[in-house]
Amino acid sequence: MATSLTSKGQVTIPKHIRDALHLHPGTPVEFSVNENGEVVLQAAGTKPRRRPADRFAAVRGKADVKWRTDDLMKLLRGDD
């Protein structure tokens, strides 16, 4: 699969490659050139994070605001 270099020197890493390397937004990557002149891309640092089973599992328990149901309903409905 071919891709084009932008005027800022950026390229899009195809999804199947991001998935194979477990790359997510914000994941640091390393580029190198091997002895054959090929560019090698790999995730930098330690072992990659496991992807949550679903998108809701990724955020479950992350809220730092403790809302009471009545207070939240008043805010959303505009009740005074």
C-alpha positions as CSV (number, residue, x, y, z in Angstrom):
1,M,0.0,0.0,0.0
2,A,1.4,3.4,-1.0
3,T,0.9,6.6,0.8
4,S,2.1,10.2,0.2
5,L,4.3,12.4,2.2
6,T,2.6,15.7,3.3
7,S,4.3,19.1,3.1
8,K,5.0,18.7,6.9
9,G,6.9,15.4,6.3
10,Q,4.0,13.3,7.7
11,V,2.6,10.0,6.5
12,T,-0.4,7.9,7.6
13,I,0.5,4.5,8.9
14,P,-2.0,2.1,7.4
15,K,-4.6,0.6,9.9
16,H,-3.5,-3.0,9.4
17,I,0.1,-2.1,10.3
18,R,-1.1,0.0,13.4
19,D,-3.2,-3.0,14.5
20,A,-0.3,-5.5,14.0
21,L,2.1,-3.3,16.0
22,H,-0.6,-2.4,18.6
23,L,0.0,1.4,17.9
24,H,-2.6,3.8,19.4
25,P,-2.7,7.6,19.3
26,G,0.1,8.9,21.5
27,T,2.2,5.7,21.3
28,P,5.9,6.6,20.7
29,V,7.4,4.9,17.7
30,E,11.0,4.4,16.5
31,F,12.2,4.5,12.9
32,S,15.5,3.0,11.7
33,V,17.1,2.0,8.4
34,N,18.4,-1.5,8.1
35,E,21.4,-2.7,6.1
36,N,19.2,-3.2,3.0
37,G,18.1,0.5,3.1
38,E,14.6,-0.4,4.3
39,V,12.8,1.7,6.9
40,V,11.8,-0.3,10.0
41,L,9.0,1.0,12.3
42,Q,8.5,-0.3,15.8
43,A,6.8,0.8,19.0
44,A,9.3,2.5,21.3
45,G,9.8,1.6,25.0
46,T,8.4,-1.4,26.8
47,K,5.9,-4.0,25.8
48,P,2.7,-2.6,24.2
49,R,-0.5,-2.1,26.2
50,R,-3.3,-4.6,25.8
51,R,-6.3,-3.2,24.1
52,P,-9.6,-3.2,26.2
53,A,-12.3,-5.7,25.1
54,D,-14.6,-2.8,24.1
55,R,-14.5,1.0,24.0
56,F,-16.6,1.3,27.2
57,A,-14.2,-0.9,29.1
58,A,-11.4,1.5,28.2
59,V,-13.2,4.4,30.1
60,R,-15.0,2.5,32.9
61,G,-14.2,3.9,36.3
62,K,-12.2,6.9,34.9
63,A,-14.6,9.7,35.9
64,D,-13.2,12.0,38.5
65,V,-16.4,13.9,39.2
66,K,-18.7,12.3,41.7
67,W,-22.2,13.3,40.6
68,R,-25.3,12.5,42.5
69,T,-28.1,11.4,40.2
70,D,-30.5,14.2,41.4
71,D,-27.9,16.9,40.8
72,L,-27.0,15.6,37.4
73,M,-30.7,15.5,36.3
74,K,-31.2,19.0,37.5
75,L,-28.2,20.2,35.5
76,L,-29.3,18.4,32.4
77,R,-33.0,19.3,32.6
78,G,-32.5,22.8,33.8
79,D,-34.7,22.3,36.8
80,D,-34.2,24.9,39.5
